[in-house]
């Protein structure tokens, strides 16, 4: 799963250029979680982009880069269930 978490649903990811169902479900989940975490926390090489931008990113690229069902579940956690990082 870790090896595949930079793969994208449309095949544009790396390291193997896998697409769709070729990517393990766990890797598709990690991919979305990684985007949310990376964009919503400070990095030494850039400032925080923010959770709203991260949620927009996965929503805008749902079905293309990120698994549609995983994105829907993630959005539900942040909107309906009111999940938030502490």
Steps between C-alpha positions, in 0.01 A plus 500: 500500500780741586671429168180578310369805686636741237325314219199683356169368370570629148845334486695826535661406833821321587700278538323248274234706323222278633143611444155435642446162658866407444569717805435332834202645688721570801737699278207703362394580856854596601531718188201714601606513866853600394373790290280626785779471756769648275295803398361574845826494696813713489797376300853641526489582128157674497231649718173326582257505210210404726231240545250681276746499210580134566133404494451700179800320344363152562146602400610663173711196408260232621482219247801628306788499747327366811252218551149645493365288788803574717458872435129481587582323829769755584275796425225346715742471791588869483150632425234268641703348783685827569842332522783745567870471572582595858 
